[in-house]
Each structure stands twice: as structure tokens, then as C-alpha cells.
Amino acid sequence: MPRTNPKTYEPFAPTKVAFIGLGVMGYPMAGHLALAGHHVTVYNRNPAKAKEWCAEFPGHASAPTPREAAQGADMVFCCVGNDNDLRAVMLGADGALAGTKNGALLIDHTTASADVARELFAAAKTQGVHFVDAPVSGGEAGAINGMLTVMCGGESAAFERAKPVGMAFSKAFTLMGDSGAGQLTKMVNQICIAGLVQGLSEGVAFGQKAGLNMEQVLDVIGKGAAQSWQMDNRGKTMVADKFDFGFAVDWMRKDLGLVIDEAKRNGARVPVTALVDQFYADVQAMGGNRLDTSSLIKRLK
């Protein structure tokens, strides 16, 4: 699968941007910014990946530190692994915030805690920099196709500035509330996905034990009330025992850990989410750390 697929970009003035983190999601997201006509400087912890990206998108640059990538940029995008990774690339002498000019925007697409979003919002504000937490949904395919759903938290004016540029890799870019609201919305997203994948796993495993033609079953029930994105995109690959794509189990466990921690703070009850988190721990124990989240069915076979 190519890292970026053609899409139609809305016309607007080119912007000088930086992109920190060229992983499964960040690489194609940064690519869409380049293809949309923006001037992009990238940073990646592994310089070879930044070199590869620059070769694929000639005319753009890489930098040896987040601070140098951010220098002179009007907007600095980021997509890394977790809270600690985010602090490492944002804060400190070589962090992106140290190089971001007054009045610029930091837009973070990492799925992280609401606490770190609020922490970075406050740190940025002291330097006259605007911060938007903007986790995404849509997976690797959504990033490649430029069709991500982006959930944002922050000030309205900063969001309105970020949206036209972020739409280069998005199909929806929505302000959900104050700082941290984007991360909280992403947690709701992951709660819903966890339950759906477990239900789909049990349904497929049950149907196979019953001797049904599960491809036909999924075609039929996918036209009714059981239909979901997970069924449409993962049902038949679960039947075929294919799990070498999509969102990895390790990443889902990280996200569900954020949910459970936040639930302890706000008093929400998430018993099914906590149970599915432990089911994913079983998949990890089976060696499925990097398999797609639909591999949850493997523990039922």
C-alpha cells in the first residue's frame, strides 16, 4: 500500500509547518501536508525515517531536533507514542516548544492523557504559543487516504486557524471543547471500539463453532442492526485469520490504560472496557503485541 494516496485538497495559502514524529500515522499525515502545497520540515527520532520521507517528498526538509524543526514554522504538528514521548519532543532545550515562535500553533495528534494536554496547553501559553490537542481516529488507512477524524480541544481561535491546514489529512476536524476535550473524546471512541471488537469476536467464533458460512453470515447481518465499521472492515479478515494490518494490540492497551486511569479520576464505570483490556493482555501473552486489534478473536479459538 502506498504511503499516501491522491486526494483533492482545498485551495488556501501555503503555510510553513513542522511535523514531529513519522510513525505509521505521522508519515502519511506529513505527506498530505506536503502534497497540499505546504512547506514542511520534519523531525523523527530515527533520522533514517526522516531521510526516507524527504526522498519521497522532495523539496521539503528534515531537522536534527524538534526545536530546529519548529523554528520559523507557523504551525507545528506532532504525532508520537504516549505522554512521555510527547513531553520528550515538546519540552526541554531541544523540544519543539523551545523553537516555536510567538503566536504560532502546536497541534498534537498523539493519543495521550487529558492531563498532559492541559499541561502542554499551559506551558505553551506562557510562551505566547497556542496549543490544540487533536487525537485522531481512522487508523493507518485513514492516514494514508487523508480521511482521518480529528477530535480537538483548545481555544476556538486556535482551532479555526488549524482546521484548514489539518483538513489536508482529514475528513472531519471538530472542536470538542476546552483543552483536554479532544483526548477525552478519543477515550470515548476507544471505549466503544473495545466493546464492538469483543462482540464481533464472540459472534464470529460462535458462528464458526456452529458450522455456519461466516462470510455469508456477515453479509446478511451487516445489512441490519448489527452493522458497524468493525464488522465491515474486520469481520471477514477475522474469519480468514488475518491480523497483519491496522491498529496494533500494544497501542490499544496503551489507549485503554488512559481510559481506565481517567475513569478512576472522574468516577465513570467502565467494567466491559476493563475486561476487554485484560483480554488484550491475553493476546499480548500469546505474542500478538503487533497484531491488529481484531486479533482479540484468537483467544476464543
N, C-alpha and C positions, 0 to 999 in steps of 0.2 A: 504494500500500500504506500503510495507517495506520501511525503510528509505534509504537503499542502495540496489541496485541490482548488481549481479555479472557482471563484465566486464573484458576484457583482458587488463592487464597493461603491458606497455613496460618495459623491464628489464633495470634497472640502479641502481647505488649505493644508498642505503638508506640514507636519509637526515634527520637531526634533524630540525623539523619545529614546529611552533606555529600556532594556528588558533584562531582568536579573533572573537567571535560572532557566536552563534549556533542557528540561527533562521531557518526559513523554508528552506533557501538556504544553510547557513553555516553548519548546522548539517550534511547533507549528503555529502557536499564537503569535510569537515574534515574527514568524514568516508572513503571516497575514498582514501584520503592520507594515512590513517591507513592501509586500505586493500592493498594498493600498496606497503606496506613494509616500509613506513617512520616512524620515531619516532615522535609522535605527542603529544604536550601539548596544551590543550585548555583552553580558558577563556570565560565565559559568565556572563553577568550582573546578571542573575538569576542562582545562584550556583547549584540549583536542576537540571537544564538542563545539566550543565557540568557533574554532577554526573551520570545522565541518560546516557549521551554519553559514559562516561568511562565504564559503566556497559555493554553497547552494544559492545564496542571495548576494551576489556580487554588488559592490558599490556601498556596502554597509561595513561597519567596523566592530571590533571587539576591544575590550579593555581588560587590564590585568586585575582590577579590583572593582567592587561595586561603587566605591566613591568616584573613581575615574570614569566609570560608565555613566554615572548620573550627572557629571559636570556639564553644565550648559543645556541640559535637557529640560523641556517644558513639562514632560510627564515621564515618570519612572514607573514601569510595570514590574511586578515581581511574582514569581510562582515557584516556590521551593517546597520542602517536605513537611515541616512541622514548626512549632513555636520556636524551638531552639535554633533551627536553621534560619528562620525569619529574623530573629534577633541578631544572628551572626552576620547576615548580609545587610541589615538595616542600620545597626548601631555600631558604635566604636569608631576609631580613627579611620578605618578603611571602609566603613559602612556607607550605604547609599545615601543615608540622611546627611552625612558629613559633606557630601558633594552636591547635594540638591540645592538649587538656588532659591532665594526668597520668592514666594508666590507660586512656585511650581507644585505639581501634584505627585503624590505617591499613591499608586493603585496596587493593592496587594491581592493576588488571586489564589494565594495559598489557602488550603482548608486548615484553619488554625482555631485557637480558642478566642472567644469574645474578649477575654481579659487581655490577651496580647494585642488585639486590635485596638482596644481602648488605650493601652499603654503606648502604642506607636502613634496613635492619634494625638495624645498629649505631648509626646516628645517632638513630633513634627510641628505642632502648633507653637511651641516655644521658639522655633526657628523660622516662623513665618511660612511654613510649608503645610499644604493641605493633604490629608490622608483619607483614603477611602478603602475600607475592607470590602473585597469583592470576590468571594469564592465562587466557583463555577460548577455547573453540572452539565453532563453530556458526554463525559468520557473522552478517550483518545479519538474516537471517530468524530465527535463533536468539535474537538480542537482542530483536527485535520480539515474538516469541511467548513470551518468557520461558523459553526452553528451552536455555540455554547449558550447556556442560560446563565446569566450573571446576576448574583444577588448582592446588593450593595448596602453598606452602612456608612453614614457620614453626613456632612453638611450638603444641603441641596445645591448650592452654587458650585461646589467642587464636583459633585456628581454630574451636573449638567455640562461641565467642561469635559469630563472624562468620557461621557457616553458616546459622542460622535466618533471618537477615536477607537474606543473599545468595541464598537459595532463592527469593526473590521473582522473580528473573530467570533462574533456573537449573533444570535437570532433574537435575544431579549437581554436587556441591560436595565435593571429595575432598582430604584431606591426603596429599601425596605424600612428605613428608619435611621436613628442616630448611630453613632459609632458602635460597632459590635453587632448591629442588627443583621448585617449580611452573613456573618458567621453563625448566628443563631438560626437564621433561615436555612442555611446549609445543613445544620444539625437536624432540623425537621425533615429535610429531604432524605437524609441518611436513615433516620428512624423509619420512614415509610418504605424505603428500599429494602432494609433489612427484613422486615416482615413479609414483603412481597416475595423476595427471593426464597425465604424459607417455605412459604406456602406453595410456591411453584415447584420447589424441590420435592416436597412431600407429594404433591399431585402427580408429578411425572414418575416418581419412584413407585407410588401406589398403582398407577396405570400400567407400568411395566410389569409389576408383580401379578397384576390381574390379566396379563396377556393381551392387552389392547394395543392396537396400532397407534402409538402415541403421536406420530406426525399428523395422522388424521384427527385424532382427538384434539390436538392443539389448534388445527384449522377450524374445527367446529366450535369449540368453546371460546376461541379467540374472536368470534363474531358476536359474543354475548357479554354478559356482565362480568365474566372473569378476565376479560381482555385487559392487558397492561403493556407498558413499554417492555418490561422484563420478559413477558410471555412472547411478544412479537420478535424481540431481538435475541433472546437467550433460550427460549423453550426448546427449539429443535436442536440447538448445539448441545444442550444438556442431554437430550435423548441420544445424540451421537457421541457423547462423552468427550467433547472438545472444549477445552478451557484455556487455550493459549492466546487469549486476546482480552482486551477490556481492562477493567479496574481490578487491581490485584488485591488479594486477601489481606496482605500486610497493610495496605493503605486503608482498607475498610475497617480493620481492627483499630488503627490509629484514630479514624474518624469516630467510631463508636465509643472509644475511650473518652474523646472530647464530649460526646453526648452524655455519657454516664457521669462524668465529673460535673458537667453543668447541671444535670438533673439533681445531683446531691446538693448543689448550691441553691437551686430555685424551688426545690421540693416537688418537682414533677415525678410521677411514677412511670417508669419505662420497663416493666418486667419482661415483656417479649423482646425488647431490644437487648437487654442484659443477657437473656437466654441465648439469643442468636449470636451475640458477641462470643459467648463460650463455645457455641457450635463452630464458629470460625477458628477458635483456638484449637479445636479438634482437627480441623483441616490443616492448620499450620503444623500440628504434631504429625500429620500424615505426609508432610513435606510439600504441602500445597501453598507455601507462602506467596509465590509469584503467580499462582493461577488466578484466573478471573473469579470474581465473587460468585458466579453461578456454580462454581465447584462445590458449593455447600451441599449439593446432592451427593457427593462422593461418600459422605459419612453415613448415608442411608443405604448404601449398596453393600 
